[in-house]
Every structure is written in structure tokens, then in C-alpha cells.
């Protein structure tokens, strides 16, 4: 696989706005299809085409051989509710004026809501979505979603003519499962039982198809034969009990009182932490292998229909996952958006593919995906208000300015360049001011050495960079409602969605 050298951004003083090269709007792509696959909780180093020593993704590996792999891709947020609207809009989530995380704020785009919408925990109609743009341009828009946070009633189906969110499956699974940690979301084979027949029926009309798969999201319970394919060491404890210990850790992480935690701890089931991690990683990799197997069916179906070489294919994730890398589990905000949570896989195969594959080490961002799609299909003007920039020039061998990524959260302000990670910690004071940290991600990806005092000029530059980013976010509009008293409100629908993911009883 060919590799382009990484371009190190020492300071990253400004964001790149706009999209693509000057003549990009004059490159029409009649009949080009678009397939976007998002895989929930898939960390960047867990796929074998992007760093895993174990062959977790043989089918995607084969696709990578004729694709462009971005080895340094970042999500916009370490959680689905804000990451996926960001992907579909090409805009960053905005938590600048938000003080409480709840169902009215966790999408990160409240400023697009009307006054009436602010009373509902849904995606605003005013947030421009990729499917709406493509549908208006004549694309048949088809969505297959398996995440309970992205269902039609939550308005994530905007722009999709056909939208399957498997609500019936999830409802039945919740009623019939024998253990509360058996996942209620549809597994990849159930999803492909709908996707593959749809592909077979697609005619000559260009389509945009989005497929969101929940593997490898917790609980990690891959079906045989994938449950024991990983070389990690499995304990003698049943998989359900191992996942129960994981959720014991997760609920403690959320601050639940000991009396309210119903799952046994790792000590109670007789496991040391390293044993628990090994078993969980083995199951996690099994989930990825199962997911890859299902995707292989989809790609073979596309090849039989002679669709693959007429399709722009994008494979990515909403966020990463942690296995005690920084003392926590799954995905969360407690570890200050550590690399295992924000780095995601990103594979892009242009129509017809690229010879020998191509690996690009420069920074790519989730907000760049929608502009890239619009660039390829000849709709670059529609990306004019997006905060990302098209990756097409890089894919076609051009050099571009290094990108800078930003993370707006309730607790942190973060600027990420290819070398530096600047983090302002709002809740930690140093001499009366919020603490500022600086890490050299190239030399110290685990963020163990704070270099802020050694590089005050970098800190000052990135602080100013974030201030400019914050001002741009604030200019998008005012933040909507947070609920009557600013506390998290969990209604029955929200509780059911969380419970479907194994988060609650």
C-alpha cells in the first residue's frame, strides 16, 4: 500500500473552511452512487487495515487494497448522539453555552432548533443533513439504522425516502431476551437480510445508502464461530458474566451508588482486571469479525449487481472505545477525550477504486466526510456552509494545508493538530484559572507528559485558535432549552433506548 508522508502542523492557527479545489464544482458525476457505512464504537487500532495485529476485518482488508485509508481520522465527539449529526451535517457539535448533559442538549446542535423543537429531544429540522441535499439532487436515499438514538421519531431520518430503524425488532427483543445484557439492537446478519435484497432491487437511479451497524458496541456478545476467533485469552467465566462485570464498572464510572449497581464486580466473579480486559478484548474483536463477515455479504452482492465500481464507498465509525486505557471503559467524557475514544477508522474507495491502495497519515476529521461526498458527486456548492473540507484533493494526490480538529464539550476545550493536543479543563483550576494541558501526540499518544510549561508559545497559539473556533460556533445561533431545572430528564422513551443498549435495567 502506498503511503503519503504526514504533514506536521506545529501550531494549527486557523481552521480550513470551504470545500475542495476551485474547479471542483465543474466536475459532475452522473450516476455515481454513495454508500456510507458507520460502525458503532469501532476504535481506530482495532481493524487490521489500520493497525490491529489480529485479522479482524478480512473483507474490509480486501476493500482497502483498492481504497484510500486515512490512518489519522478523528470523530467530532466520543458519543453517538453528537457525532452522527456532525458527520451528516459537516458541522461541529456545539456545547459552548451548555452546562448540563441531558436529552435536550446531548445532540450538540440546539441552536438550529425552533422554540417548539427546544421542548423535544430530537434533531432539529433546521440542521442541514447530507441525505436532504442528495435527495433534493435526485438521489434515492436509503437508511438502515440500528442505534436507538438515531431512530425516525428522533428525526434522524431527515432526507431519507426509505428508512429502516428496526423498531419492531428491538421492541420484540426487549420482551423476549433471557438476560438484561443480551443486546436488543439488531445484529449485523439481521441488518444484511434487509440490505442485500434492497441492493438486488436497485435499478439505474443513483442512490445514497447509509448503513449503521451496532457491532462492536457493548455488550460484547459475538455469535459463534466469531466468539472465540480472537487470540486474546478467554477466561472460564461465561461471556454474559464478563459483560456484567464490565457494566458494573460502567455504572460506577457514572457515579451510581453501590446499592443501585445490580451487576457483579470483576472480584465477585473471580477475575483480575487484566483477565477481564483480555476476555473483553477477545469478545470485542469477535464482534468486529462478525461485522466484517456481514459487510462481506453486502460487498459481494454489490459486485454481482455491477454496482461497486459505480459507487463512492466510505467506511468509518462514530467514535472509539476504551478498555481501561485511561482507567475507564466503553465511551465517555471522563478521560478528557483520550485518543482511543476520538480516533476512528476511515476508508474511502472512489468509484473504480485506486490501484494498490493508498494510506494517508495526515489528519482527517469527521466533519470532512460530508463535504467529500458532495465534492465527488458534483455538489460542492452545497458544502459552502460546512465546517469541514473535502478530502478529495488528498485522495487524488494533491497536497493540502494540514487540518485542525476541535472538540467542544461541557468540561473541556480541545484543539488537536497532527502533532499537538491542547486541552483546557474547565473544572480544574490552577492559580484561579482553568488548567491548560499540552501533549505531543506523536511522541506521547497516551498523554502521559504535560508539556504546557515547556511550550507556552504553542499553548498561547492553540488557545487563540480555540477562541476563534468558539466564536464561530456562537455565531451559528443561541443554544436552546436544557429542561426546566437544567438537570438530565430521562423519559420512558429515552430509558428504553438506553436499556436497549444495555446501559440501564
C-alpha positions in Angstrom: 0.0 0.0 0.0 1.4 3.4 -1.0 1.8 6.0 1.8 1.8 9.8 1.7 4.1 11.4 4.3 2.5 13.1 7.3 2.5 16.9 7.3 3.2 18.0 10.9 1.2 21.1 12.0 3.2 22.8 14.7 0.6 25.3 15.7 -2.5 25.0 13.6 -3.6 28.6 13.8 -6.7 28.5 11.8 -9.5 26.3 10.5 -9.8 25.4 6.9 -13.3 26.4 5.7 -14.8 26.0 2.2 -14.5 22.8 0.2 -12.2 21.3 -2.4 -10.3 22.9 -5.3 -11.5 26.0 -7.2 -12.9 24.0 -10.2 -14.4 21.2 -8.1 -17.9 22.4 -8.8 -17.3 21.8 -12.5 -16.7 18.1 -12.1 -20.2 16.4 -12.4 -20.6 12.8 -11.5 -23.7 11.5 -13.3 -24.9 8.2 -11.9 -22.4 8.0 -9.1 -23.8 6.1 -6.1 -22.7 6.7 -2.5 -22.5 4.1 0.3 -21.7 5.2 3.8 -21.2 2.6 6.5 -20.8 3.6 10.1 -19.8 1.0 12.7 -20.6 1.9 16.3 -17.8 2.1 18.8 -15.0 0.9 16.5 -11.7 2.2 17.6 -9.1 3.0 15.0 -6.5 0.4 16.0 -9.0 -2.4 16.1 -9.2 -3.0 12.4 -6.5 -4.9 10.6 -6.3 -2.4 7.7 -5.4 0.2 10.3 -3.2 -1.3 12.9 -4.6 -4.4 14.5 -2.2 -7.4 14.7 -5.1 -9.8 14.5 -7.1 -10.2 11.3 -10.3 -8.7 12.5 -11.5 -7.4 9.1 -10.5 -9.7 6.2 -13.4 -8.4 3.9 -12.6 -4.7 4.6 -8.9 -5.5 4.2 -9.7 -6.7 0.6 -11.6 -3.4 0.0 -8.7 -1.4 1.5 -6.5 -2.8 -1.2 -8.3 -0.6 -3.8 -9.2 2.3 -1.4 -7.7 5.2 0.4 -7.1 4.6 4.2 -6.8 7.7 6.5 -4.7 6.4 9.4 -5.2 9.6 11.5 -9.0 10.2 11.4 -10.9 11.8 14.3 -14.5 11.9 15.3 -16.2 15.1 16.4 -17.4 13.7 19.7 -16.9 10.5 21.7 -20.7 9.7 21.7 -23.2 8.8 19.0 -25.8 11.5 19.8 -23.4 14.3 18.8 -21.0 12.5 16.5 -23.6 11.3 14.0 -25.3 14.6 13.4 -21.9 16.1 12.9 -21.0 13.5 10.3 -24.2 14.1 8.4 -24.1 17.9 8.6 -20.3 18.6 8.2 -20.6 20.8 11.3 -19.1 20.6 14.7 -21.2 19.9 17.8 -21.6 23.0 19.9 -21.6 22.7 23.7 -20.2 26.2 24.3 -23.1 27.5 26.4 -24.4 24.2 27.7 -24.0 23.4 31.4 -25.9 20.2 31.8 -25.7 17.0 29.7 -29.3 15.8 29.1 -31.6 14.6 26.4 -32.3 18.2 25.3 -28.6 19.1 24.9 -26.7 15.9 24.0 -27.1 16.3 20.2 -24.9 19.4 20.3 -27.0 21.4 17.7 -29.6 23.1 19.8 -29.1 26.4 18.0 -30.8 25.1 14.9 -34.0 24.4 16.9 -37.2 26.4 16.8 -38.8 27.3 20.1 -41.2 24.4 19.8 -38.3 22.0 18.9 -36.4 23.0 22.0 -39.1 21.3 24.0 -38.4 18.0 22.3 -35.2 15.9 22.5 -34.9 15.5 18.7 -32.7 16.5 15.9 -33.8 20.0 14.6 -35.4 20.3 11.2 -33.1 23.3 10.6 -29.9 21.2 10.8 -29.0 20.6 7.1 -28.3 16.9 6.6 -26.4 15.2 3.8 -29.4 12.9 2.9 -31.6 16.0 2.4 -29.1 17.5 0.0 -28.7 14.3 -2.0 -32.4 13.6 -2.1 -33.0 17.1 -3.5 -30.4 16.4 -6.2 -32.3 13.3 -7.4 -30.7 10.6 -5.3 -32.7 7.7 -3.9 -31.9 7.9 -0.2 -32.0 4.7 1.9 -31.1 4.4 5.5 -30.6 1.3 7.7 -30.1 2.3 11.3 -29.6 0.0 14.3 -28.9 2.6 17.1 -31.9 3.5 19.3 -30.6 7.1 19.5 -30.9 7.6 15.7 -34.5 6.3 15.1 -37.0 8.1 12.9 -39.0 9.6 15.8 -35.8 11.3 16.9 -35.8 13.0 13.4 -32.5 11.4 12.3 -34.4 10.2 9.2 -34.4 13.6 7.6 -33.8 13.3 3.9 -34.3 9.6 3.7 -37.0 8.4 1.4 -36.6 4.8 2.8 -35.6 4.5 6.4 -35.5 1.2 8.4 -34.7 1.6 12.0 -35.7 -1.9 13.2 -38.0 -0.6 15.9 -40.1 -3.7 15.7 -37.1 -5.9 16.1 -35.8 -4.0 19.1 -39.2 -4.0 20.8 -39.6 -7.7 20.5 -36.0 -8.4 21.6 -36.5 -6.5 24.8 -39.5 -8.6 25.6 -38.1 -12.0 24.7 -34.4 -11.9 25.8 -33.5 -14.0 28.8 -30.9 -11.7 30.3 -30.9 -7.9 30.5 -27.5 -7.6 28.9 -28.4 -9.5 25.8 -28.4 -6.8 23.2 -31.8 -5.7 21.9 -30.5 -4.0 18.8 -30.5 -6.0 15.6 -27.2 -7.9 14.8 -25.4 -7.4 11.5 -26.8 -10.5 9.9 -30.4 -9.3 10.6 -29.5 -6.0 9.0 -28.0 -7.6 5.9 -31.1 -9.6 5.5 -32.7 -6.3 4.6 -29.8 -4.6 3.0 -28.9 -7.3 0.4 -32.4 -7.7 -1.0 -32.6 -3.9 -1.3 -29.3 -3.8 -3.3 -30.6 -6.5 -5.6 -33.7 -4.4 -6.4 -31.9 -1.1 -7.0 -32.2 0.0 -10.6 -30.4 2.7 -12.6 -31.4 5.5 -10.2 -28.4 6.8 -8.3 -28.6 6.1 -4.6 -27.2 7.2 -1.3 -27.3 4.3 1.2 -26.3 4.7 4.8 -25.9 1.5 6.9 -25.2 1.9 10.6 -24.2 -1.3 12.4 -24.1 -1.7 16.2 -21.3 -4.2 16.4 -18.9 -3.9 18.2 -20.9 -1.7 20.7 -21.2 -3.2 24.2 -22.4 -5.6 25.4 -19.8 -7.7 23.6 -21.5 -10.9 22.7 -20.5 -12.1 19.2 -22.2 -15.3 17.9 -20.3 -18.5 17.2 -18.0 -19.1 15.4 -16.8 -15.5 15.9 -17.0 -15.6 19.7 -13.6 -17.3 20.0 -11.7 -16.3 16.9 -9.6 -13.7 18.7 -6.1 -14.7 20.0 -6.8 -12.9 23.3 -7.0 -15.1 26.3 -10.6 -16.0 27.4 -11.4 -16.8 31.0 -13.6 -19.7 32.1 -16.3 -17.1 33.2 -19.3 -17.1 30.9 -19.4 -14.2 28.4 -22.6 -12.7 30.0 -21.0 -12.6 33.4 -17.9 -10.9 31.9 -20.1 -8.3 30.3 -21.9 -7.9 33.6 -18.6 -7.0 35.3 -18.0 -4.5 32.5 -21.3 -2.8 33.2 -20.6 -2.9 37.0 -17.5 -0.8 36.1 -19.5 1.4 33.7 -22.2 2.2 36.3 -19.6 3.0 38.9 -18.0 5.3 36.3 -21.3 7.1 36.0 -21.4 7.6 39.8 -24.1 5.2 40.6 -24.5 4.4 44.3 -23.2 0.8 45.2 -26.7 -0.2 46.3 -28.0 0.7 42.8 -25.5 -1.4 40.9 -27.1 -4.8 40.1 -24.3 -6.3 38.1 -21.5 -8.3 39.9 -18.0 -6.8 40.0 -14.9 -8.5 38.5 -13.8 -9.5 42.0 -17.2 -11.1 42.7 -16.9 -13.3 39.5 -13.3 -14.2 40.3 -11.4 -12.1 37.7 -8.4 -9.9 37.9 -8.5 -6.7 35.9 -6.1 -8.0 33.2 -8.1 -11.2 32.9 -11.3 -9.1 32.4 -9.6 -6.9 29.8 -8.3 -9.9 27.9 -11.7 -11.5 27.8 -13.5 -8.3 26.8 -11.0 -7.6 24.0 -11.4 -11.1 22.7 -15.2 -10.6 22.5 -14.8 -7.1 21.1 -12.6 -8.5 18.3 -15.1 -11.3 17.7 -17.8 -8.6 17.3 -15.7 -6.9 14.7 -15.1 -10.1 12.8 -18.8 -10.8 12.8 -19.5 -7.3 11.5 -16.9 -7.7 8.8 -18.4 -11.0 7.7 -21.8 -9.4 7.2 -20.2 -6.5 5.3 -18.6 -9.0 3.0 -22.0 -10.3 2.0 -23.1 -6.7 1.1 -20.0 -6.0 -1.0 -20.3 -9.3 -2.8 -23.9 -8.5 -3.6 -22.9 -5.1 -5.0 -20.2 -6.7 -7.2 -22.8 -9.2 -8.6 -25.0 -6.3 -9.4 -22.1 -4.4 -11.0 -22.6 -1.6 -8.5 -19.4 -1.4 -6.6 -17.3 0.4 -9.2 -20.0 3.0 -9.7 -20.2 3.7 -6.0 -18.3 6.0 -3.7 -17.8 3.8 -0.6 -17.0 5.2 2.9 -16.4 3.1 5.9 -16.0 4.8 9.3 -17.1 4.8 12.9 -19.0 7.2 15.2 -16.3 7.1 18.0 -13.8 4.8 19.6 -13.8 2.6 22.7 -11.8 2.3 25.9 -10.7 -0.8 27.8 -9.1 0.8 30.9 -6.6 2.5 28.7 -7.0 5.6 30.9 -8.9 3.8 33.8 -12.3 3.8 32.2 -14.5 1.6 30.0 -16.6 1.9 26.8 -17.0 5.6 25.7 -17.4 8.6 27.9 -16.1 12.0 28.7 -14.2 11.3 32.0 -10.8 10.7 30.4 -10.8 14.1 28.6 -11.3 12.7 25.1 -8.3 10.4 25.1 -7.1 9.1 21.7 -8.7 5.7 22.0 -12.1 7.5 22.1 -11.7 10.1 19.4 -9.6 8.2 16.8 -11.7 6.3 14.3 -11.1 4.2 11.1 -11.8 5.9 7.8 -11.6 4.1 4.5 -12.8 5.8 1.2 -13.0 3.9 -2.1 -13.7 6.2 -5.0 -15.7 4.8 -7.9 -13.4 2.3 -9.7 -11.0 2.2 -6.8 -7.4 3.2 -6.7 -4.5 1.0 -7.7 -2.5 -0.7 -4.9 -4.4 1.2 -2.3 -3.2 4.4 -0.6 -2.5 5.3 3.0 -2.7 8.9 4.1 -1.3 9.9 7.5 -2.4 13.5 7.6 -5.2 14.5 9.9 -8.8 13.8 8.7 -11.9 14.8 10.5 -15.5 13.6 10.7 -16.7 17.0 9.5 -14.7 16.4 6.3 -16.8 13.4 5.3 -20.0 15.2 4.1 -18.0 17.8 2.0 -16.0 14.9 0.5 -19.3 13.2 -0.6 -20.6 16.4 -2.1 -17.3 17.0 -3.9 -17.4 13.6 -5.6 -21.0 13.9 -6.7 -20.5 17.4 -8.1 -22.5 19.3 -5.5 -19.6 21.3 -3.9 -21.7 24.5 -3.6 -24.0 22.7 -1.1 -21.0 22.3 1.2 -20.3 26.0 1.4 -21.6 26.4 4.9 -20.0 23.3 6.3 -17.0 23.5 8.7 -15.2 20.5 7.1 -13.2 20.4 3.8 -13.3 17.8 1.1 -10.7 15.0 1.3 -10.9 14.5 -2.5 -7.7 16.5 -3.3 -5.7 14.3 -0.9 -7.3 11.2 -2.4 -6.3 12.4 -5.9 -2.7 13.0 -4.9 -2.7 16.8 -4.2 -1.1 18.3 -1.1 -3.3 20.4 1.1 -2.8 22.5 4.2 -2.8 20.4 7.4 -6.2 20.1 9.1 -7.0 21.1 12.6 -9.7 19.4 14.8 -11.7 21.0 17.6 -13.8 19.5 20.4 -16.4 21.5 22.2 -17.6 19.8 25.4 -19.1 20.8 28.7 -15.9 20.0 30.5 -13.1 20.6 28.0 -12.0 22.8 25.1 -9.6 20.9 22.9 -7.6 21.7 19.8 -5.9 18.7 18.0 -3.3 19.2 15.3 -1.2 16.4 13.8 1.3 16.9 16.5 -0.2 18.7 19.4 -3.3 18.2 21.6 -4.2 21.3 23.6 -6.8 20.8 26.4 -8.4 23.4 28.7 -10.0 21.7 31.6 -12.9 23.9 32.8 -13.4 22.2 36.1 -9.7 22.1 37.2 -8.3 25.4 38.4 -4.6 26.4 38.5 -4.0 29.7 40.3 -7.6 30.6 39.8 -7.7 29.8 36.1 -8.8 26.7 34.2 -6.0 24.2 33.8 -4.3 24.1 30.4 -2.5 20.9 29.2 -0.4 20.3 26.1 0.6 16.9 24.8 2.8 15.8 21.9 0.6 13.1 20.4 3.3 11.9 18.0 5.8 11.1 20.8 3.3 10.6 23.6 -0.1 9.2 22.3 -1.1 8.1 25.8 -0.9 11.7 27.0 1.4 11.0 30.0 3.6 14.1 29.8 2.1 17.6 30.0 4.3 19.9 28.0 2.4 23.2 28.6 5.1 24.8 30.7 7.8 23.9 28.1 5.9 25.3 25.1 4.0 28.4 26.2 4.0 29.7 22.7 2.2 26.7 21.4 -0.3 26.9 24.3 -1.0 30.6 23.5 -1.5 29.9 19.8 -3.8 27.0 20.3 -5.8 28.8 23.0 -6.3 31.7 20.5 -7.2 29.1 17.8 -9.9 27.6 20.0 -11.3 31.1 20.9 -11.8 31.8 17.2 -13.5 28.4 16.8 -15.7 29.2 19.8 -16.7 32.5 18.2 -17.7 30.8 15.0 -19.8 28.3 16.9 -21.5 31.1 18.8 -22.3 32.9 15.6 -24.4 29.9 14.5 -27.2 30.9 16.9 -28.2 30.7 20.5 -28.4 27.4 22.5 -31.9 26.0 23.1 -33.5 24.7 26.2 -31.9 22.3 28.7 -35.0 21.3 30.6 -36.9 23.1 33.4 -34.2 22.9 36.0 -31.1 22.1 33.9 -30.9 18.5 35.1 -31.0 15.4 33.0 -34.5 14.4 32.2 -35.0 10.7 31.3 -38.4 9.9 30.0 -39.7 6.4 29.3 -38.6 6.5 25.6 -35.1 7.6 26.5 -34.9 5.0 29.2 -36.0 2.3 26.8 -33.3 3.4 24.2 -30.6 3.3 26.8 -31.8 0.0 28.2 -31.8 -1.4 24.6 -28.0 -0.7 24.6 -27.5 -2.4 28.0 -26.9 0.8 29.9 -29.8 0.6 32.3 -32.1 -2.0 33.9 
